Amino acid sequence: MDTKRRQRAKYIASDLLSAALAWTALFSFRKLALEEAGWDGLSSVVADSNYWLGLVVVPLGWLALYVIMGSYRDVLRRSRVKELVETLVATLIGSVVLFFVLIIDDEVPRLVDYYRSFLFLLAVHFTLTYLPRLAITSQTVRRVHSRLLGFPAIMIGGGNRAMQTYLDLENQETYSGEQFVGYVDIDTTGRPSPLAKVMPRLGTMDDLPALVTRLGVEEVILAVEESQRHMIWQLLPAVNRCGELIIKLTPDARDIIVGSVRQESIFHSPLITLDTRLMPEWQYSVKRIADVVLSALALVVLSPVFLITAAIVKLSSPGPVFYAQERVGYRGRPFKMHKFRSMYVDAEKAGPALSKDDDPRITPFGRFMRKVRLDEIPQFYNVLRGTMSIVGPRPERQFYIDQIVQRAPEYLLLQRIKPGITSWGQVKYGYASNVDEMVERLRYDLLYLDNMSLMTDIKILCYTVLIILQGRGK
């Protein structure tokens, strides 16, 4: 078992034990203090089937809450301050849920006893949960600061700025954990790199995905020279495609990055960490749960519409019912997107072409499907598989992405999230019939990226339903 798995197992075991002890304490408190059963009441706790049922169900409920909140996502990089805040928030949420699910229906002598039970649960559960977590986190922090624990990292850039960044990280007062396995040089002039004196040269950017997998890399630090700043837009997508990496940049790259960035601790080297998580972790969890539930529900509820539409597509024009096309999705990874076929067979035999008003390639029924978005129904299958979300920027083909990026390189920022069935760009603009319109629609999707939240998704879904009912799809 590797270090990360052992650490995660420690937190999970600690949280389960703390939840079980807190439940036992609450049950005993209500018997002894509220029901005034005296110490003889402790025997009734053991004999109560509700206690044993809760001893199993309640800790698992707390565990589910911690998973949703992302408590076990990055277990080796937790700070003690963040631990305090997250534990307090989780305890408050969980205690409120337990109060309304299990406590409020109990009969108590006085109304104030409800509040006494709630406050007791809140205080005991927080204390029993936070103290072990604090001990585990503190031990990990000490190991990092003592250089006994580190995170495999790659430096991208081999010039003087990269060398200075390396020296800053090595000589900082409080060690932040970067253990460099080597560097990737982006200098095409063939000049020797000063980094070669302190770490091995691993290859080029084309080798990065394989290097990340083979060496278990967790961090990538972009330290480009002033003359190479224009390369940031090419480097970031390449790094993003390598998986869930922590990306750090030298401070002068700040004005290049569109989106949320945060400064590292004032005790560490002055790097900027690109925040790849655009929402709180719990919102990502809820978004994925909602995607699965709503997609499964849609496929069941819309099954009659699904079957009727499939029959009409088959009967109205020769060819298959479904159309699968390769699109580029999350982190630049290609996937097959499924739709009801709305065009005649071999519509793109002359090459990729976008649809437009009065497009002769679209079948008569296909035109109707596009108006009310019926052709998108099979994409709920993509959502269930996890290659798409219900709400997110519409995925494009690599052929058009290459053209868009030449004019608007910020398009690549959309690959930080999963593509969707509907989007703010789709709602406000509709289908794009040329690259100019794709670039125009991009500003709406970037606006969504900057304001991404569950509430924003709900608003987009409401607008989408309205467009479908009014038949205003483009």
N, C-alpha and C positions, 0 to 999 in steps of 0.2 A: 504494500500500500504506500503510495507516494505521500509527500509532505502535505499537499493540499487536501487529499482525501482523509488523512489522519486528523488534520485540523477541523475539517468539516464534521467528521464523526464526533470529535470532542464537543463541538458546539451543539450538535443534535442531541447527544446523550445528556449533556448538561441541561438543555432546555426541556427535554422530556422529564427528567428527574425533578427539575424545579417546578414544572407544571403539576406533576403528581403530588409533590409535597405541598404546594399551594392549595390544591384541591382538598387534600387531607386536612390541612389547617383550617380551611373555610368550613368544611363539613363539621369538624370538631368544634369550631367557634360557635356555629349555629346551635349545636347540641348543648354545649356547656354554658354559653353566655346568653343566648337568646331564649332557648327553651328551658334554661335553668334546670337541666337534668342532673347536674352535679357530676362528679367524677364517674359515677356509675353509668352515666350516659355514653362514656367512651365505648363500652361494650356494645351499645346499640349502633354505634358508627360501623363497627366491623360486621354487625349482623344485617345492616341495611343494604339491600341489593342496589339501590340507587347510588350508593357510594362506590361500589365496585364497577358499576356501569360507567360512572363518571370518571373513575380512575383510568379507564381505557379510552373513552371518547374525548374527554376534555384535553388531555395532553396532545392527542392527535389533532384536535382542532387548533390548538396553539401552534403546533408544528406547521399546519397548513397556512396559517396566518403569516408565520415567519418566512415560509417559502414564497408566498405571494409578495411580501415586502422585499424580497431579495436578500434576506439576512445571510444566506449561505452562498451567495454568488461569488464574492471575492474575499475569502476568509483569511488570507494572509496579508491583506492590506488594510485591515480595519483600524481606525484610530479610536482612542479612548473617548474623545469628545463625541464623535459620531456614534459610538456604541451607546453612550448615555442617552442621547437624543432618540435613537431608533428604538431602544428598549422601552423608554418612557412612552413613546407614541404607540408602539405595539401593545404595551400593557394597558394603556387607556382604551384603545379600540377593543381589544379582547375582553377586557373587564365589562365594558358596556354591553357587548354581545352576550356574554354569560349572564349578566344581570337580567336582561330582557328575556333570555331563553330559559334560564333555569331558576332564577331567584324570585322574580317578580310575582310568580304564581303561588309561591309558598305562603302559608298562613303564619303570620307573626303577631305577637301581642300588641305591638305598637308600630305606627308608620315609620318612626325614626329608625327602627331596626333594619328596614330595607337599606337605608343609607349607611348604617353601621356595617352591614354585610358588604356593601359595595366598596366602601373605603378600606375595610379590612382586606378584601381580595386585592384591591389595587396596591396597597402598601406591601403586603406579604409577597404577592407574585412578583412585583418589581424588584424587591430586595433579593428574593431567592434566585431570580433570573439574572439580574445585573451583576451581582458580586462574582459568581463563577465566570460569567462572560468577561468581566473586567480582568480577572486573573489570567484567563487564557489569552486575551488580547495583549495584556501587559507583557506577558512572557514572550509573545511573538515579536512585539515592538523591540524589546531588549535584544532579542536574537538578531533582528535586522540591523539595529544600531551597532551591535558588536561584530557585524559582518559574518555571523554564523549562518545567516539566512539571506538569500538574495534572489533576484529575478533575472533570468537570462535576457539579455538585451543586445540589440544590433544598432550600430551607429550607421546612419546613411549620410554619406558625405566624407570626403577624405582630406579636406583642406585645413587651413589654419583655424577656421572657426570650429570645426569638428574637434580638432586637437585641444583647443581652449575649453570647449564644452566638457571633454573627457577630464581634463585637469580640474575644472571646477567641481565636477561630480566626485572625483576621487579625494579632493582636498576640503570638501565641505565639512562644516563643524559637526553636523548630524548626518550620518550616512543614510541615504534614502533607498539603497538596496539594488542599484543597477549593477549587474554582473555581466560585463561585455564579453560576448563570445566571438566578436569580430566586427568588421565593418564592411559596408558595401560602398564602393567608390563610384561616384557618378561623374567624375572628371574624365572627359574623353580625350584630353590632350596627351595623356601618357606620362604626365609629371609624377614623380614619386610622392607618396603621401606621408606626412609626418606621423600619421596614426600607425603606420607599419612598424614603428618602433615599439609600440605598446600592445598591439593586438593584431591578429591575422586578417588579411584581406580575404573575404569569403566569396567574392564574385561580383556579378552585376545585378541590376534590378530584376532581370529575367530569372535569376536564381532565387529571388527572395521567397516565393511560396514554398519551395522545397527546403530552403534553409530554416524557415520558421517551423516546419513540421519536424525536420530531422533533429534540430537543436533545441526544440521545446521553447522557442522564443516567446516571451510575454510582453516585451516592450520594444518599441522602435523609436529612436530619437533622430529627428531630421535636423541636421546641422549643416545647412547649405551656405555657400559663400554669397556675398552680395550680388555677384554677377550671375548666380544660379537661381535667384529668387523666382524667376519665371517658371522654373521646373516644378515648383510646389504643386501645381495643378496636375502634373503628370505623375508625381510621386505619391500623392495622397490616395488616388484610386487604386494604384498598385498595392499599397500597404493595406487598404481596406479589404481588398480581395483575399488577403492572407488569413482572415479570421478575426476573432475578438482580441485585438491587440490594444495595448495602451500606447497612444501616439503622443509624443512630446516634441515640441519645437523650440528653437531658439527664439528669444523675445522679439527680434526684428521681423519675424514672420507674422506678427499679430494682425497687421492690417490686411493680410492676404486672406485670412480665414473668415468665411462668412458663417456665423453660428455662434454657439456658446462655447467659450473657453474659460478656463480658470487658472489662476496663478498657483504654482506649487507653494508649499509651506514656506514661510519667510525664513525658516531655519535651513532650507535646502537650496540647491543651486537654482538660479532664476530661470526656470524653464516654464513653458506654457503647455498645459495638458489639453489636448483636443477632447472635449466632452462628447463621446460618441453616443451617449445615452441622452436623448432629447426630452425624455419624460422621467419622472420618478419610477423606480423599479416596479412598484406596485401597480402603476398604471400600465406598464408593459404586460404584466401578468394578467390584469383584468382585460386588457385589449385582446390578448391571445385567447383567453377563456371565452370572451364574447364572440370572437371570430369563429371558434369551433362550434359553440352553441347555436349562434344565429345561422351559420352555414348549414349545419345539420338540419335545423328547423326549416330553413328555406328549401332545401332539397326535398324534404318530406311534404311540406305544405304546398309547394309549387310542383309537386310530381305530376298532377293532372295537366298543368300548363306545360310542363317539361315534355310529357308524352305527346300532347297535341301539337306542340311546336315542332317536335322531331318528325312527326308524321307529315306535317305540312311542308317542312323543308325537303323531305324525301320525295314527296309527290309533286312539288312545284317546280323542281329543276333536277336534272340528272346529277348524280354525285353523292358523296358521303354526307351524313347528317352533321357530323362534327368537323371542325377545322382546328388543327393543332399547329401552332406557329412558335418558333423559338423567339423568346424575348429575353432581355437582360434584366435581372432582378437585384435582390439584396446583395450588396458587396460586389456587384458586377458579375454575379454568377448567372449563366444562362439557364433557362428552364422552358418547358413546353406549356404555353398558355392555351386553354381550350375554350372554344366558342361554338355556337351554332353557326353553320356555314351560311353566310349572307351574300356571297358572291358566286358567280358561275365558276365551274371548274377551270383550272389553268388561267385564272384571272391575272396572275403575275408571271406568265411564261416569258414575258419580255423583260422581267426583272422587277425588283421591289418598287411599288408605287403606292402612294397614299390615296385614300378615297376622297372624293369631293362631291359637291352638289351635282345631281343628275349624272352620277358616275355610271356609265353603261355596264360596268362589270358587276354592279349590285343587282340582285334579283328583285322583282317586285315585292315579294314577301320579305326579302332581306331589308328593303328600305323601311318597311313597317317595323320589323324587329329592332332596327337601330333607333327608330323614333322612340320606342317604349323600352329600349334596353333589354329586350328578350334574348338577344344573342349573347348577353353576358352571363346568363344563368349557369352554364357549365363551369364558370370560373369559381363557383362556390366549392367545387372539387379541388381546385388549386389552393383555396383558402384552407380547406381541411388538411391538405398535405403540408401546409406551412410554407409554400413558395410564394403565396400572396396573402394580403390582408383584405378585409372588406373595404377599409378606407386607406388610401395611400396613393402616391403619384402613379399615373398610368405607365406601365412598362413599355419600352420601345425596343425596336430591333437595333442591333449593333450598326447596321448600315446607316441608319438615321442618327444614331447617337454620335457617330464619328463626325457627321456634318454639323450637328448642333454644337458639339464641343468646340469646333473651330470658331464659332461665333459667340458662344456663351459657355465657357469652361465650367462655370458654377453649376451647370446641369449635373455634373458628377456628384455633387453633394446630395442629390436625391437618392443615390445608391446607399446612403446611410440607413435607410429604412426599407421595409418591404413594400413592393408595389401593391396597388389596390384595384378593386373592381370599380370603385368610384373615388373621385378626388375633388379637391377644390378647383383645380384647373379644369376638370371635366364638367363640373357644375357651372362654372362661370364662362367657360369657353366652348366646351364640347369637343368633338373630334377635330383634329388638325388635318388639313388637306395639303400642307406643304411645310417645309422647314421653317419658313418665316412665322407661320402660325404656331409651330411647336415652340419656337423661342418666345413668342408672345404669351403662350399658355404657361411657360416655365415660371414667369413671375408670380402666378397664383400658387403654383406648387411650392415655390420657395417661401412664400408667405405662410403656407400651411406648415412647412418645416420649422419656421421660426415661432409658430404658435401651436405646435402640436400638443394635444391633450385629449383626454376622453371627451370632454365637453365639446371641443371642436369637431371630433368625429361624429358626435350625436347631431350637431348642427348640419354637417355635410350630408349625413344620412337623411335627415328631414328634407333638405333641399332636393336630394336625389329622388326621394319618393314623390315629391311634388312635381318634379320634371316628368317622371314616368306617368303619373296620373294625367298630366296635361299634354303628354305626347310631344314635349318640346325638345326631345333629344336631337342632337345634331350629328 
